[in-house]
């Protein structure tokens, strides 16, 4: 049985939800999937896994420094196995920014790191205004106003394309 490790960095929980869906689908192909937050990743022996997948969300235009540190500290292990990286961000709600080659956050991230993932994906995230702090709600509404997105302070909007997530899960299973 193939052992797959998915390490994630999630701020508001949508990246975790995407990871859980990936896990469900991949396990249908009789592969074992372990989900671990980047905070817990120091205790993991990467040699025990056949494939390594990283997923990270964007917050105020950047991926978590913890995911960058993980990549820097484990580049050799990542390069030695089938691997993938996916980014979760709300700008991916726009069709013209929903692919790895057209998503500005993913492209900026790839230029910042030395690792070149073998497979890439970008998923649109979620806006959950009621759960945000006053500051976050204000800032995200401002960003959405500038980018012509939803600004209703009572709205919760999930932009994730679950069929796209399923297709990525199949890609991971086949690598």
C-alpha positions as a printed Julia matrix, in Angstrom:
175×3 Matrix{Float64}:
   0.0    0.0     0.0
   1.28   3.44   -0.93
   1.81   5.86    1.97
   1.05   9.49    1.17
   1.77  12.41    3.48
  -0.15  15.66    3.15
   1.31  18.55    5.12
  -0.83  21.66    5.27
  -0.8   25.23    6.47
  -4.29  26.59    7.02
  -5.43  29.85    8.56
  -9.22  29.64    8.53
  -9.74  25.93    7.9
 -10.54  25.73    4.17
  -7.15  24.2     3.35
  -7.77  21.51    5.99
 -11.18  20.84    4.46
  -9.57  20.46    1.02
  -6.93  18.11    2.5
  -9.64  15.99    4.1
 -11.44  15.69    0.76
  -8.18  14.74   -0.97
  -7.64  12.1     1.73
 -11.14  10.65    1.25
 -10.76  10.33   -2.51
  -7.2    9.0    -2.48
  -8.06   6.36    0.13
 -10.72   5.02   -2.24
  -7.77   4.0    -4.45
  -6.48   1.92   -1.52
  -3.66   4.27   -0.65
  -2.97   5.37    2.91
  -3.04   9.14    3.53
  -1.76  10.92    6.62
  -2.68  14.58    7.21
  -0.36  16.68    9.36
  -0.22  20.41    9.99
   3.07  22.09    9.22
   3.33  22.86   12.94
   3.42  19.11   13.68
   5.73  18.22   10.77
   9.0   18.25   12.74
   8.03  14.97   14.41
   7.44  13.17   11.09
   9.93  10.87    9.39
   9.5   11.75    5.71
  11.34   8.56    4.72
   8.25   6.55    5.76
   6.18   8.05    2.94
   6.13   7.29   -0.77
   4.61  10.62   -1.85
   4.58  14.04   -0.18
   1.97  16.7    -0.86
   2.07  20.22    0.56
  -0.92  22.56    0.72
  -0.95  26.13    1.96
  -3.38  28.99    2.13
  -2.74  32.65    1.45
  -3.22  35.28    4.11
  -2.73  38.91    3.13
  -0.9   37.91   -0.02
   1.56  35.4     1.43
   1.89  31.73    2.26
   2.87  30.92    5.83
   6.58  31.31    6.66
   6.29  27.88    8.32
   5.6   26.18    4.98
   8.58  28.02    3.46
  10.78  26.85    6.34
   9.54  23.29    5.94
  10.42  23.33    2.24
  13.88  24.79    2.89
  14.61  22.23    5.61
  13.32  19.25    3.63
  14.09  20.04   -0.01
  16.2   16.9    -0.55
  13.47  14.61    0.83
  10.81  16.39   -1.26
  12.9   16.09   -4.43
  13.51  12.38   -3.85
   9.82  11.41   -4.03
   6.74  12.04   -6.13
   5.44  15.34   -4.78
   2.96  18.14   -5.3
   2.06  21.55   -3.95
  -1.28  23.33   -3.92
  -2.2   26.86   -2.96
  -5.57  27.98   -1.62
  -6.52  31.59   -2.22
  -9.61  33.64   -2.93
  -8.14  35.28   -6.03
  -8.45  31.83   -7.66
 -12.22  32.42   -7.71
 -11.56  34.29  -10.95
 -11.25  31.89  -13.92
  -8.27  33.78  -15.34
  -6.36  33.26  -12.05
  -7.46  29.72  -11.23
  -4.61  27.77  -12.84
  -1.07  27.32  -11.49
   0.49  29.2   -14.4
  -1.89  32.16  -14.05
  -2.26  32.46  -10.28
  -0.1   35.39   -9.13
   0.3   34.12   -5.55
   1.5   30.7    -6.63
   3.87  32.15   -9.22
   5.34  34.55   -6.66
   5.73  31.68   -4.16
   7.53  29.45   -6.67
  10.04  32.23   -7.37
  10.68  32.57   -3.64
  11.54  28.93   -2.97
  14.28  26.67   -4.37
  12.02  23.59   -4.61
  10.15  22.97   -7.84
   7.12  20.74   -7.14
   6.44  18.03   -9.71
   2.69  18.73   -9.67
   0.85  21.97   -8.9
  -2.72  23.02   -8.23
  -4.58  26.14   -7.17
  -7.93  26.06   -5.41
 -10.24  28.94   -4.66
 -10.8   29.36   -0.94
 -13.6   30.65    1.22
 -14.67  33.95    2.72
 -16.35  33.71    6.11
 -16.87  37.28    7.26
 -18.83  36.41   10.45
 -15.91  34.36   11.81
 -13.26  37.05   11.26
 -12.01  39.53   13.82
 -13.03  43.14   13.28
  -9.65  43.95   11.72
  -9.63  40.93    9.38
 -13.23  41.55    8.32
 -12.39  45.19    7.54
  -9.21  44.35    5.63
 -10.69  41.47    3.64
 -13.76  43.51    2.74
 -11.46  46.3     1.55
  -9.46  43.85   -0.57
 -12.7   42.39   -1.97
 -14.06  45.86   -2.74
 -10.86  46.7    -4.65
 -10.97  43.38   -6.55
 -14.76  43.45   -7.14
 -15.45  40.55   -4.81
 -18.21  40.04   -2.23
 -18.27  42.56    0.62
 -21.42  41.69    2.6
 -20.11  41.5     6.2
 -22.64  38.74    6.99
 -21.69  36.52    4.04
 -19.98  33.17    4.06
 -19.0   32.16    0.52
 -17.15  29.01   -0.45
 -15.48  29.36   -3.85
 -13.76  25.94   -3.86
 -14.38  23.86   -6.98
 -14.72  20.37   -5.47
 -14.55  18.7    -8.89
 -11.15  20.32   -9.37
 -10.09  18.99   -5.95
 -11.25  15.49   -6.96
  -9.26  15.68  -10.21
  -6.14  16.65   -8.24
  -6.72  13.72   -5.87
  -6.79  11.38   -8.86
  -3.59  12.96  -10.16
  -1.93  12.35   -6.78
  -3.12   8.73   -6.78
  -1.6    8.16  -10.19
   1.8    9.79   -9.62
